[in-house]
Amino acid sequence: MKIGVIGLGLIGGSIFKKCREKYDVVGVSRSLEEENVSSDYSTLKGCDVVFVCTPMNKTLDILDKLENYLDENTIVTDVCSLKEFVSHKSYKYKFIPSHPMAGTEHSGWEHSFAELFNGAVWAVTPKEDTDLKDFGVLKTVIESTGANVIMTTPLEHDRAVALISHAPMLVAQALCKNIEDNELAQKLAASGFRDTTRLALSNTEMANDMVVMNGENIKDVIKLLNENVNKLFTGNYRDEAEKIKAFRNELYAKS
């Protein structure tokens, strides 16, 4: 099987490095000089599966461009953290949207590594015309990276990632903003604060795309967050202690 990867940053680079352990892999990058990597899209001809790993704001243009290079038998997927915006157009090739729930606060080829997807969840949102056999091929390749496939819809996916990724990123940035004028807080901040605010270091372009393209879902999550904070914190010490204790016990029971 021949695999193609367009865009060799953290995600694309990690897919490239992992898949070349098992498959014939070619990469497309404008700047990276690496074996089996080229800026020429024609190297993708003959690929069975192609991963489009470019920033979200460039993905639709790349998907259009691929019609000039791929035939109708090639399976193409993207790795964007939003799925609604890529799901409404048909292409000559077989397009199946997906999103690996993996990453770090770093970006770029130099930070990519083959083990990034070990144990990760990889969401796939098949289209109405997706053939079950093609889905199976893509699932096999994804699982070969160490990830576990979950099938869902674009709408459900975009609401869910607002809850667990996009809104938390904004909250992390707001927490960092809180201490920018407090030198003592900055000096006292330790591992707990760093863990809580790691998402604030997300790739700038990706973070901007998330906020702009998933804004309505994020607003809903921030509203829900305010409601839940107000439920937990009313100013009465006894009430707060009992609420927090009950909430913590509920989390332990679910874990």
C-alpha positions in Angstrom: 0.0 0.0 0.0 1.2 3.5 -0.9 0.5 6.4 1.5 0.8 10.1 0.8 1.0 12.8 3.4 0.6 16.5 2.6 1.9 18.9 5.2 4.7 17.6 7.5 4.2 19.5 10.7 3.5 17.8 14.1 0.5 15.7 12.9 1.6 15.1 9.3 5.2 14.4 10.3 4.1 11.9 12.9 1.8 10.1 10.4 4.7 10.0 7.9 7.2 8.7 10.4 4.8 6.0 11.7 3.4 4.8 8.3 6.9 4.4 6.7 7.5 1.6 9.2 4.9 -0.4 7.4 4.0 1.2 4.0 5.5 2.9 1.1 5.2 6.6 2.0 5.7 9.9 0.1 5.3 13.3 1.5 4.5 16.7 0.1 6.1 19.8 1.7 7.0 23.2 0.4 10.2 23.5 2.5 11.2 20.3 4.1 14.2 18.4 2.6 13.8 14.8 3.6 13.9 11.4 1.8 10.7 10.7 -0.1 9.5 14.2 0.4 8.9 16.6 -2.4 7.0 19.8 -3.3 5.6 18.1 -6.4 2.0 16.9 -6.0 2.5 14.4 -8.9 4.4 12.2 -6.5 1.0 11.3 -5.0 -0.1 9.5 -8.1 -0.8 5.9 -7.3 -1.3 6.4 -3.6 -4.0 4.3 -2.0 -4.6 6.7 0.9 -3.6 10.4 1.2 -3.6 12.4 4.4 -4.1 16.2 4.1 -2.4 17.7 7.1 -2.3 21.4 6.2 -3.8 24.2 8.4 -7.6 24.3 8.3 -7.7 27.6 6.4 -5.8 25.9 3.6 -7.4 22.5 3.5 -10.3 23.2 1.1 -7.9 24.6 -1.5 -5.7 21.5 -1.2 -8.7 19.2 -1.5 -9.7 21.0 -4.7 -6.1 20.9 -6.0 -5.9 17.1 -5.5 -8.5 16.6 -8.2 -5.7 17.3 -10.7 -3.4 14.6 -9.4 -5.5 11.7 -7.9 -7.8 9.2 -9.6 -11.2 8.0 -8.4 -9.8 5.0 -6.5 -7.7 7.1 -4.0 -9.0 7.5 -0.5 -8.3 11.0 0.9 -8.8 12.2 4.5 -8.0 15.4 6.3 -6.9 15.8 9.9 -8.7 19.1 10.7 -10.1 19.7 14.2 -13.4 20.7 12.6 -15.5 18.5 10.3 -18.6 20.4 9.2 -16.8 22.7 6.9 -15.1 19.9 4.9 -18.1 17.6 4.6 -20.4 19.3 2.0 -18.5 18.9 -1.2 -17.9 15.8 -3.4 -14.6 15.1 -5.2 -13.4 12.9 -8.0 -11.5 10.8 -5.4 -13.0 9.2 -2.3 -13.0 11.7 0.5 -13.6 10.6 4.1 -13.1 13.4 6.8 -11.3 12.5 10.0 -9.6 14.0 13.0 -6.9 12.5 15.3 -7.3 13.6 18.9 -3.5 13.8 19.5 -0.9 16.5 19.7 1.4 18.4 22.0 2.1 22.1 22.7 4.8 22.0 20.1 4.6 22.2 16.3 6.7 21.3 13.3 8.5 18.3 11.8 11.2 18.5 14.4 8.7 17.8 17.1 6.9 15.0 15.3 7.3 11.4 16.4 6.0 8.0 15.3 4.4 7.2 18.7 2.2 10.3 18.8 -1.0 8.4 18.1 -0.4 5.4 20.4 -3.7 4.9 22.3 -5.2 8.1 20.9 -8.8 8.4 19.6 -9.2 9.2 15.9 -12.6 10.5 14.9 -13.9 9.6 11.4 -17.0 11.2 10.0 -18.0 9.2 6.8 -20.1 11.0 4.2 -23.4 9.6 2.9 -21.7 8.2 -0.2 -18.8 6.6 1.7 -18.3 3.0 0.7 -17.9 0.6 3.6 -14.9 -1.0 2.0 -13.2 2.3 1.7 -13.9 3.1 5.3 -12.4 -0.2 6.2 -9.2 0.6 4.3 -8.8 4.0 6.0 -9.6 2.4 9.4 -6.9 -0.1 8.9 -4.3 2.5 8.1 -5.3 4.7 11.0 -5.2 1.8 13.4 -1.7 1.0 12.2 -0.6 4.3 13.8 -1.7 3.0 17.2 -4.9 5.0 17.3 -8.5 3.8 18.0 -11.2 4.8 15.5 -14.5 6.4 16.6 -17.2 7.0 14.0 -19.4 10.1 14.4 -21.1 12.9 12.5 -19.5 16.2 11.6 -22.1 18.2 13.7 -21.6 16.0 16.8 -17.8 16.1 16.4 -17.7 19.9 16.2 -19.8 20.4 19.3 -17.7 17.8 21.2 -14.3 19.4 20.4 -15.7 22.8 21.4 -16.3 21.2 24.9 -13.0 19.4 25.3 -10.5 21.3 23.2 -11.5 24.7 21.7 -13.1 26.3 24.7 -10.5 24.9 27.1 -7.8 26.5 24.9 -9.5 29.9 25.4 -9.9 29.3 29.1 -6.2 28.4 29.3 -5.2 31.6 27.6 -7.5 33.6 29.9 -5.8 32.1 32.9 -2.4 33.1 31.6 -3.8 36.6 31.0 -4.9 36.7 34.6 -1.3 36.6 35.9 0.5 38.7 33.4 0.6 41.7 35.8 1.3 39.6 39.0 5.0 38.8 39.3 4.5 36.8 42.5 1.9 34.6 40.9 4.2 34.0 38.0 7.0 32.9 40.3 4.7 30.7 42.4 3.1 29.0 39.4 4.2 25.3 39.4 3.2 22.1 37.6 -0.5 22.4 38.4 -0.8 25.7 36.6 1.4 24.6 33.7 -0.7 21.5 33.2 -3.9 23.5 33.4 -2.7 26.1 30.9 -0.7 23.9 28.4 -3.4 24.5 25.7 -2.6 28.2 25.8 0.6 27.3 23.9 -1.4 25.8 20.9 -0.1 26.6 17.4 -1.2 30.2 16.7 -2.7 29.5 13.2 -4.6 26.5 14.4 -5.9 28.3 17.5 -7.1 31.2 15.3 -8.9 28.8 12.9 -10.6 27.0 15.9 -12.0 30.3 17.3 -13.1 31.7 14.0 -14.6 28.6 12.5 -16.2 27.1 15.6 -17.2 30.3 17.3 -20.9 29.5 17.9 -20.1 26.2 19.6 -17.4 27.8 21.7 -19.9 30.5 22.9 -22.3 27.8 24.0 -19.5 26.0 25.9 -18.4 29.2 27.7 -22.0 29.9 28.7 -22.3 26.4 30.1 -19.0 26.8 31.9 -20.3 30.0 33.6 -23.4 28.1 34.7 -21.5 25.2 36.1 -19.0 27.5 37.9 -21.9 29.4 39.5 -23.4 26.1 40.6 -20.2 25.1 42.3 -19.3 28.5 43.8 -21.9 30.6 45.5 -19.9 32.1 48.3 -21.1 29.9 51.1 -18.2 27.8 52.5 -20.2 24.8 53.7 -22.2 24.7 50.5 -19.0 24.9 48.4 -17.2 22.2 50.3 -20.1 19.8 49.9 -20.6 20.6 46.2 -16.9 20.2 45.4 -16.7 16.9 47.4 -19.7 15.5 45.6 -18.5 16.6 42.2 -15.0 15.0 42.9 -16.6 11.8 44.0 -18.8 11.7 40.9 -15.7 12.2 38.7 -13.9 9.3 40.5 -16.9 7.1 40.0 -16.8 7.7 36.2 -13.0 7.3 35.8 
